[in-house]
Amino acid sequence: MGQTIIEKIVSRNVGHDVHPGDIVTVHVDRVMIHDIFIPFVAEKFEEMGFQKLWDPDKVVLIYDHLVPASQVDDTRHFRIGNAFAEKYGMKNIHRSDGICHQLMTEALYVKPGDIVFGTDSHTTTYGCVGAFSSGIGYTEMASILGTGTMWIKVPETIKVEIEGTLPKGVASKDIILKLIGDLRADGATYQALEFCGSTVEQMSIASRMTMANMAIEAGAKCALFTPDEKTAEYCQIELTDKERSLTGDADARYIRTIRYQAEDFVPVLACPSQVDNIHPVSELSGTPIDQVFIGSCTNGRLEDLHTAASILKGKKVAPFVKLIVTPASRKIYEQALADGTMSILAEAGAIITHPGCGLCCGRTGGILTDGERVIATNNRNFLGRMGTSKVEIFLASPATAAASAVAGKIALPEL
């Protein structure tokens, strides 16, 4: 019997074949702790009696959600994180360099076939390069820091096959939103999503990141893409035969196969206040908006900023509408400055912020109030996510968001 990608990764890690439902202990290749959780991880680690990290070089600490501090207590997280890192010899620390999920692949911490855990649910993002990555709580993270191991149940796999060429104005964000709408928010609970097909092969790593990032919104344990030459270039490696073989076998057993034709996709929105409440943009066109947000670990990459700039070039953000742009990392910010993208966005009237998670997690940089409506490129639109519980949040692609910023209302990107 053949294997799915997740079965191959776990089998190679533990040294024997595994099957869905097996409970095994894996050796962890890398972990990520973000600033919100570091006080709790540190407390649990010492409560468990550990006196050293299993491997300080495999631990990454990233300050991204709470920078710059917007509440007095935020600085406590920095102090505890700094003290913990110094005490246990951690060197991989990023202070305001960007959003954790962008940095973990951008800074080359993750490679194909790795097993990675992080203290944020969107850790599924690293599946874009063929890694098994998933979010965990602070107790599990403390245990890994001391032992280097983690128990898992091998997930079943849903195969998502997409063939063809996407229509103009349709992006990977529209694909993953459509899939979440079809699966529903719990349709892939503790299952792996395995993406394949000619459409997927044509995608950039950035586009794959968007899809892997949002897999958790359907409840998925992880999302996986087969490593290819784009992966090798992005990760700055030469793929080994084992890494190239991280593809689902023809005779692998899938719990379900979902097939799409790329030409059938249209721009869509996740409407208030659930990520699986999906509707075509055309159904909502003309709905007035107060704010547009382009950024986050879902869609704050250079190609996203390029898409927005191509629509905004020579135009202005509509009166009384705020457009906030947040690059996913300092590197992306610098690249967008160097190639003129930031100038286009600024001239159009965008408010450009430092790289970080502020607005997406509802802390800084543009939270909204009762009765306001925002169209955003991030990954969640739950009540109270970006302000009060009476804010309406629509999730969309960068193209739809940029077109809406110009129109001052929900609008289709120019096709």
ZAMARGU-4260 file (C-alpha; in steps of 0.2 Angstrom, whole numbers, plus 5000, padded with zeros to 4 digits):
<rodrens>
0) 5000/5000/5000 | 5006/5017/4995 | 5008/5032/5007 | 5002/5050/5008 | 5014/5064/5011
5) 5011/5065/5030 | 5013/5046/5031 | 5030/5047/5023 | 5036/5061/5033 | 5031/5053/5050
10) 5037/5036/5044 | 5055/5042/5040 | 5056/5052/5057 | 5051/5037/5068 | 5060/5023/5057
15) 5045/5012/5053 | 5030/5013/5042 | 5015/5022/5050 | 4996/5022/5046 | 4982/5034/5050
20) 4977/5032/5068 | 4994/5026/5074 | 5000/5036/5090 | 5019/5038/5088 | 5033/5049/5096
25) 5042/5060/5084 | 5059/5068/5085 | 5056/5087/5082 | 5066/5096/5070 | 5062/5114/5075
30) 5050/5124/5086 | 5044/5141/5086 | 5038/5151/5101 | 5029/5168/5099 | 5029/5182/5111
35) 5011/5180/5118 | 5015/5162/5124 | 5033/5164/5130 | 5029/5168/5148 | 5018/5152/5150
40) 5030/5141/5141 | 5044/5147/5152 | 5034/5144/5168 | 5029/5127/5162 | 5046/5122/5157
45) 5054/5126/5174 | 5038/5118/5183 | 5042/5102/5174 | 5059/5102/5181 | 5070/5104/5165
50) 5086/5112/5167 | 5092/5114/5149 | 5085/5114/5132 | 5086/5099/5122 | 5094/5109/5108
55) 5095/5128/5109 | 5099/5129/5090 | 5082/5121/5086 | 5072/5134/5096 | 5066/5150/5088
60) 5058/5164/5098 | 5049/5178/5088 | 5042/5194/5095 | 5028/5199/5082 | 5011/5200/5090
65) 5015/5212/5104 | 5027/5224/5095 | 5027/5238/5097 | 5018/5236/5114 | 5001/5243/5115
70) 4997/5238/5133 | 5007/5240/5149 | 5008/5221/5152 | 5015/5218/5135 | 5033/5222/5141
75) 5032/5208/5154 | 5032/5196/5139 | 5048/5204/5132 | 5057/5203/5149 | 5052/5185/5152
80) 5057/5180/5135 | 5074/5189/5135 | 5078/5181/5152 | 5073/5164/5146 | 5083/5165/5130
85) 5098/5171/5140 | 5097/5158/5153 | 5096/5143/5141 | 5107/5149/5127 | 5094/5153/5114
90) 5102/5162/5099 | 5087/5162/5086 | 5078/5177/5092 | 5068/5189/5081 | 5062/5206/5088
95) 5051/5215/5076 | 5059/5206/5061 | 5042/5201/5055 | 5027/5189/5057 | 5033/5172/5064
100) 5025/5161/5050 | 5034/5172/5037 | 5051/5171/5046 | 5051/5153/5049 | 5053/5149/5031
105) 5060/5165/5025 | 5075/5164/5038 | 5077/5145/5032 | 5073/5137/5048 | 5061/5124/5040
110) 5065/5113/5025 | 5055/5099/5016 | 5052/5084/5027 | 5054/5092/5043 | 5043/5091/5058
115) 5039/5108/5066 | 5028/5114/5080 | 5024/5131/5085 | 5013/5140/5098 | 5001/5148/5085
120) 4988/5139/5076 | 4994/5145/5059 | 5010/5135/5061 | 5002/5125/5047 | 5010/5137/5035
125) 5026/5128/5033 | 5018/5114/5024 | 5021/5126/5009 | 5038/5119/5008 | 5033/5101/5012
130) 5035/5101/5031 | 5024/5093/5043 | 5020/5108/5054 | 5006/5111/5067 | 5001/5122/5081
135) 5002/5116/5100 | 4999/5123/5117 | 5012/5130/5129 | 5012/5114/5140 | 5016/5103/5125
140) 5029/5116/5119 | 5038/5116/5136 | 5039/5097/5135 | 5047/5097/5118 | 5059/5110/5124
145) 5065/5098/5137 | 5064/5082/5128 | 5065/5086/5109 | 5050/5074/5106 | 5031/5075/5104
150) 5018/5062/5103 | 5006/5063/5088 | 4992/5053/5080 | 4995/5050/5062 | 4982/5060/5053
155) 4971/5054/5039 | 4973/5064/5023 | 4961/5073/5011 | 4968/5075/4994 | 4964/5091/4985
160) 4967/5091/4966 | 4966/5107/4956 | 4969/5107/4937 | 4970/5121/4925 | 4974/5139/4924
165) 4966/5152/4936 | 4956/5166/4928 | 4963/5183/4930 | 4959/5191/4946 | 4958/5175/4955
170) 4972/5170/4968 | 4976/5156/4980 | 4966/5165/4993 | 4951/5162/4983 | 4955/5144/4982
175) 4957/5141/5000 | 4942/5151/5005 | 4931/5141/4992 | 4939/5125/5000 | 4935/5130/5018
180) 4917/5135/5012 | 4915/5117/5005 | 4923/5108/5019 | 4915/5119/5033 | 4925/5125/5048
185) 4926/5107/5055 | 4927/5097/5039 | 4945/5093/5040 | 4947/5091/5059 | 4964/5082/5063
190) 4966/5078/5045 | 4980/5082/5033 | 4976/5092/5017 | 4987/5087/5003 | 4987/5098/4988
195) 4992/5093/4970 | 4988/5096/4952 | 4994/5107/4938 | 4987/5123/4946 | 4996/5119/4962
200) 5012/5116/4952 | 5011/5133/4944 | 5009/5142/4961 | 5023/5152/4969 | 5029/5147/4986
205) 5020/5163/4993 | 5003/5157/4985 | 5006/5140/4993 | 5009/5148/5010 | 4992/5157/5009
210) 4983/5140/5007 | 4994/5131/5020 | 4991/5145/5032 | 4972/5144/5031 | 4971/5125/5032
215) 4968/5127/5050 | 4952/5136/5047 | 4944/5120/5041 | 4951/5111/5056 | 4966/5103/5047
220) 4981/5096/5057 | 4992/5101/5043 | 4993/5105/5025 | 5006/5099/5013 | 5013/5103/4996
225) 5026/5092/4986 | 5043/5100/4986 | 5049/5105/4969 | 5062/5117/4961 | 5052/5132/4967
230) 5054/5125/4985 | 5072/5122/4982 | 5076/5139/4976 | 5065/5147/4991 | 5074/5136/5004
235) 5091/5138/4996 | 5094/5120/4995 | 5096/5106/4982 | 5082/5093/4984 | 5087/5076/4989
240) 5079/5060/4982 | 5069/5058/4998 | 5063/5076/4998 | 5058/5075/4980 | 5048/5059/4984
245) 5037/5068/4996 | 5022/5066/4985 | 5006/5056/4987 | 5008/5038/4980 | 4995/5033/4967
250) 4989/5019/4978 | 4989/5029/4994 | 4973/5028/5004 | 4964/5045/5006 | 4949/5048/5017
255) 4942/5059/5003 | 4947/5067/4986 | 4941/5084/4981 | 4944/5089/4963 | 4942/5107/4956
260) 4945/5114/4939 | 4954/5131/4941 | 4944/5140/4927 | 4928/5138/4938 | 4935/5148/4953
265) 4929/5166/4955 | 4934/5180/4968 | 4926/5176/4984 | 4924/5183/5002 | 4922/5175/5019
270) 4908/5185/5026 | 4904/5190/5044 | 4907/5181/5056 | 4913/5164/5051 | 4928/5159/5039
275) 4917/5146/5031 | 4903/5159/5026 | 4909/5160/5008 | 4900/5170/4995 | 4906/5176/4977
280) 4912/5195/4978 | 4899/5198/4964 | 4885/5195/4977 | 4892/5208/4989 | 4898/5221/4976
285) 4893/5239/4981 | 4893/5235/5000 | 4900/5251/5008 | 4916/5249/5018 | 4926/5259/5031
290) 4943/5251/5030 | 4954/5239/5020 | 4968/5229/5027 | 4982/5221/5016 | 4994/5211/5026
295) 4996/5197/5039 | 5004/5180/5038 | 4991/5175/5026 | 4994/5189/5013 | 5008/5201/5017
300) 5021/5194/5005 | 5029/5203/4991 | 5018/5196/4977 | 5003/5202/4987 | 5010/5220/4989
305) 5013/5219/4970 | 4995/5214/4966 | 4989/5228/4977 | 5001/5241/4969 | 4996/5235/4951
310) 4978/5240/4955 | 4981/5256/4965 | 4994/5263/4954 | 4989/5280/4948 | 4973/5279/4959
315) 4968/5285/4976 | 4960/5277/4991 | 4941/5282/4991 | 4937/5296/5003 | 4934/5292/5021
320) 4941/5274/5018 | 4957/5269/5027 | 4969/5257/5018 | 4982/5249/5030 | 4996/5239/5023
325) 5007/5228/5034 | 5021/5218/5025 | 5024/5201/5033 | 5043/5204/5036 | 5056/5217/5037
330) 5064/5209/5022 | 5048/5211/5012 | 5046/5229/5018 | 5064/5232/5011 | 5061/5223/4994
335) 5044/5233/4992 | 5054/5249/4996 | 5068/5245/4983 | 5056/5241/4969 | 5045/5256/4971
340) 5030/5246/4977 | 5029/5256/4993 | 5029/5272/4984 | 5014/5267/4974 | 5005/5262/4989
345) 5009/5277/4999 | 5004/5289/4984 | 4988/5280/4983 | 4985/5285/5002 | 4989/5269/5011
350) 4995/5269/5029 | 5010/5258/5029 | 5014/5250/5046 | 5029/5240/5053 | 5029/5221/5050
355) 5019/5212/5063 | 5002/5205/5069 | 4995/5220/5077 | 4979/5223/5067 | 4975/5205/5063
360) 4975/5200/5081 | 4966/5216/5086 | 4979/5225/5096 | 4986/5239/5087 | 4987/5248/5070
365) 4969/5251/5065 | 4956/5242/5076 | 4938/5246/5072 | 4922/5251/5082 | 4904/5247/5082
370) 4895/5248/5065 | 4911/5249/5055 | 4915/5237/5041 | 4932/5230/5035 | 4938/5220/5020
375) 4954/5211/5025 | 4967/5199/5018 | 4970/5190/5035 | 4964/5173/5040 | 4950/5175/5053
380) 4934/5186/5054 | 4927/5180/5071 | 4917/5192/5081 | 4929/5205/5090 | 4944/5199/5080
385) 4948/5217/5074 | 4939/5228/5086 | 4922/5227/5095 | 4910/5213/5092 | 4900/5224/5081
390) 4913/5226/5068 | 4909/5217/5051 | 4925/5208/5044 | 4925/5202/5026 | 4941/5191/5021
395) 4947/5193/5003 | 4962/5192/4992 | 4974/5206/4990 | 4966/5210/4973 | 4949/5211/4979
400) 4954/5221/4994 | 4964/5234/4983 | 4949/5236/4971 | 4938/5239/4986 | 4949/5252/4993
405) 4948/5262/4977 | 4929/5260/4975 | 4925/5263/4994 | 4914/5248/4993 | 4916/5229/4990
410) 4921/5228/4972 | 4928/5214/4960 | 4946/5216/4955 | 4947/5221/4936 | 4947/5205/4926
</rodrens>
